[in-house]
Amino acid sequence: MNAPLIVAIDGPSGAGKSTVARALAARLGVPYIDTGAMYRAVGLAAAERGIKLPIANPAEVARIAESLSIEIVPAPEGNRVLLNGRDVSSEIRRPEVALYASAVSAIPEVRRVLVRQQRRMAAARGGVLEGRDIGTVVFPESLHKFFLTASPAVRARRRALELAQRGTPQPYEAVLREMERRDAADGSRADSPLTFDERYVPIDSTDRPADEVVEEIERRIRGAI
């Protein structure tokens, strides 16, 4: 029996990971698993339960994470994220939730809870997983590891456009500031920081359309299978 196909796409916010991963998964015939959405769901739950930033009691947030049911459900318009059965797909994309996501993702116990769930999701049918530590922590043994990045200005423009399309527009300058804060937090956290090793294929998407990036990654994967 062949092992499930697992593709890791890591990189900073706004690099185009979601767009590329979603299209790549469709081409490869495997699920698309947005791990960042899972951290956003935990962040949203923490905010709704009165947790303030900066987080003073990480153990309480870990207990919240343990108590949650997070589902990623395929849909024609993209994955829907269900938090205890409630569709929070739009809510988790709010800028303030992104700050909570970054804060909860720095808690080792929260990461362990979600990593277990991510591994279970991909174990059955494989998947294209995108996030910040897929190829270093969640599936370090994957043969298909890609690190997607782009210039900060391009990443901020992409994220501002995405927010506008979702009906939650934010000024470009505010998006750029929030992205810079997220980058600093993700790169400096002690547990599973945003990084990559020599087994990754680095891809700069600054001046490249998403379909071109998808084609390159698909070509590399099929050439290695």
PEJO-V542432 format. One record per pair of residues at least 24 apart in sequence whose ideal C-beta (glycine too) atoms are under 10 Angstrom apart, sorted by the first residue. I is the first residue (numbers start at 1). J is the second residue. Records with the same first field share a line. If there is no record, write none. Layout:
I=J + J
This chain:
2=126 + 225
3=123 + 126 + 141 + 143
4=30 + 31 + 122 + 123 + 124 + 125 + 126 + 127
5=29 + 30 + 122 + 125 + 126 + 127 + 128 + 142 + 143 + 144 + 221 + 225
6=30 + 33 + 119 + 122 + 123 + 126 + 127 + 128 + 129 + 134 + 135 + 138 + 139 + 141 + 142 + 143 + 144 + 145
7=32 + 33 + 122 + 126 + 127 + 128 + 129 + 130 + 134 + 135 + 139 + 142 + 143 + 144 + 145 + 146 + 217 + 218 + 220 + 221
8=35 + 122 + 127 + 128 + 129 + 130 + 131 + 133 + 134 + 135 + 136 + 137 + 138 + 139 + 140 + 141 + 142 + 143 + 144 + 145 + 146 + 147 + 196 + 199 + 200
9=128 + 129 + 130 + 131 + 134 + 135 + 144 + 145 + 146 + 147 + 148 + 200 + 203 + 213 + 217
10=35 + 129 + 130 + 131 + 132 + 133 + 134 + 135 + 136 + 137 + 138 + 145 + 146 + 147 + 148 + 149 + 194 + 195 + 196 + 200
11=130 + 131 + 132 + 134 + 146 + 147 + 148 + 149 + 150 + 155 + 194 + 196 + 200 + 202 + 203 + 204 + 205
12=132 + 147 + 148 + 149 + 150 + 152 + 155 + 179 + 182 + 183 + 186 + 187 + 194
13=98 + 101 + 102 + 132 + 152 + 155 + 156 + 158 + 159 + 175 + 178 + 179 + 180 + 182 + 183 + 186 + 194
14=149 + 150 + 151 + 152 + 153 + 154 + 155 + 156 + 157 + 158 + 159 + 160 + 161 + 162 + 175 + 176 + 179 + 182 + 183 + 205
15=130 + 147 + 148 + 149 + 150 + 151 + 154 + 155 + 158 + 159 + 203 + 204 + 205 + 206 + 213
16=130 + 148 + 149 + 150 + 154 + 155 + 158 + 203 + 205 + 206 + 208 + 209 + 210 + 213 + 214
17=128 + 129 + 130 + 131 + 132 + 134 + 146 + 147 + 148 + 149 + 205 + 213
18=78 + 79 + 130 + 162 + 210
19=78 + 130 + 148 + 158 + 162 + 205 + 209 + 210 + 211 + 213 + 214
20=128 + 130 + 146 + 148 + 203 + 205 + 210 + 211 + 212 + 213 + 214 + 216 + 217
21=127 + 128 + 129 + 130 + 131 + 134 + 146 + 148 + 214 + 217
22=74 + 78 + 79 + 128 + 130 + 210 + 214
23=128 + 210 + 211 + 213 + 214 + 215 + 217 + 218
24=128 + 130 + 144 + 146 + 210 + 213 + 214 + 215 + 217 + 218 + 221
25=74 + 79 + 126 + 127 + 128 + 129 + 130 + 214
26=74 + 128 + 214
27=128 + 214 + 215 + 217 + 218 + 221 + 222
28=126 + 127 + 128 + 144 + 217 + 218 + 221 + 222 + 225
29=125 + 126
30=122 + 125 + 126 + 127 + 128 + 129
31=72 + 74 + 79 + 121 + 122 + 124 + 125 + 126 + 127 + 128 + 129
32=72 + 74 + 78 + 79 + 127 + 128 + 129 + 130
33=72 + 79 + 117 + 118 + 121 + 122 + 126 + 127 + 128 + 129 + 130 + 131 + 134 + 138
34=72 + 78 + 79 + 81 + 92 + 128 + 129 + 130 + 131
35=72 + 105 + 114 + 115 + 117 + 118 + 121 + 122 + 129 + 130 + 131 + 132 + 133 + 134 + 138
36=92 + 98 + 101 + 105 + 129 + 130 + 131 + 132
37=70 + 72 + 79 + 80 + 81 + 83 + 88 + 89 + 92 + 93 + 101 + 130 + 131
38=65 + 68 + 70 + 71 + 72 + 81 + 83 + 92 + 101 + 105 + 110 + 113 + 114 + 115 + 117 + 118 + 121 + 131
39=65 + 70 + 92 + 97 + 98 + 100 + 101 + 102 + 103 + 104 + 105 + 106 + 110 + 111 + 114 + 131 + 132
40=70 + 81 + 83 + 88 + 89 + 91 + 92 + 93 + 94 + 97 + 98 + 100 + 101 + 102 + 104 + 105
41=65 + 68 + 69 + 70 + 71 + 72 + 81 + 82 + 83 + 84 + 86 + 88 + 89 + 91 + 92 + 97 + 101 + 104 + 114
42=68 + 70 + 83 + 92 + 100 + 101 + 103 + 104 + 105 + 107 + 110 + 111 + 113 + 114
43=92 + 94 + 96 + 97 + 98 + 99 + 100 + 101 + 102 + 103 + 104 + 105 + 110
44=68 + 81 + 83 + 88 + 91 + 92 + 93 + 94 + 96 + 97 + 100 + 101 + 104
45=70 + 83 + 84 + 88 + 92 + 100 + 104
46=97 + 100 + 101 + 103 + 104 + 107 + 110
47=91 + 94 + 96 + 97 + 99 + 100 + 101 + 103 + 104
48=83 + 88 + 91 + 100
51=100 + 103 + 104
52=100
53=96 + 99 + 100 + 102 + 103 + 104
54=103 + 106
55=100 + 103 + 104 + 106 + 107 + 110
58=103 + 104 + 106 + 107 + 108 + 109 + 110
59=107 + 109
60=107
61=100 + 103 + 104 + 107 + 109 + 110
62=104 + 107 + 108 + 109 + 110 + 111 + 112 + 113
63=109 + 110 + 113
64=104 + 110 + 113
65=104 + 107 + 109 + 110 + 111 + 112 + 113 + 114 + 117
66=109 + 110 + 112 + 113
67=113
68=113 + 114 + 117
69=117
70=113 + 114 + 117 + 121
71=117 + 121
72=117 + 118 + 121 + 127
89=166
90=166 + 167 + 168
91=168
93=159 + 162 + 163 + 166 + 167 + 168
94=163 + 166 + 168 + 170
95=159 + 163 + 168 + 170 + 174 + 175 + 177 + 178 + 179 + 182
96=178
98=159 + 175 + 178 + 179 + 181 + 182
99=178 + 181 + 182 + 185
101=182 + 185 + 186
102=132 + 178 + 181 + 182 + 183 + 184 + 185 + 186 + 189
103=185 + 189
105=131 + 132 + 133 + 182 + 185 + 186 + 189 + 191 + 192 + 194
106=185 + 186 + 188 + 189 + 190 + 191 + 192 + 193
107=189 + 191
108=189 + 190 + 191 + 192
109=191
110=191
111=137 + 138 + 189 + 191 + 192
112=137 + 191 + 192
114=138
115=139 + 192
128=217 + 221
131=192 + 194
132=182 + 186 + 187 + 189 + 192 + 193 + 194 + 195 + 196
133=186 + 189 + 191 + 192 + 193 + 194 + 195 + 196
135=195 + 196 + 197 + 199 + 200
136=192 + 193 + 194 + 195 + 196 + 197 + 199 + 200
137=191 + 192 + 193
138=192
140=197 + 199
141=199
142=199
143=199 + 221 + 224 + 225
144=199 + 200 + 201 + 217 + 220 + 221 + 224 + 225
145=196 + 197 + 198 + 199 + 200 + 201
146=196 + 200 + 201 + 202 + 203 + 213 + 216 + 217 + 220 + 221
147=194 + 195 + 196 + 197 + 200 + 201 + 202 + 203 + 204
148=200 + 201 + 202 + 203 + 204 + 205 + 213 + 217
149=196 + 202 + 203 + 204 + 205 + 206
150=203 + 204 + 205 + 206 + 207 + 208 + 213
151=204 + 205 + 206 + 207
152=176 + 179 + 180 + 183 + 206
153=206
154=204 + 205 + 206 + 207
155=179 + 180 + 183 + 205 + 206
156=180
158=205 + 210
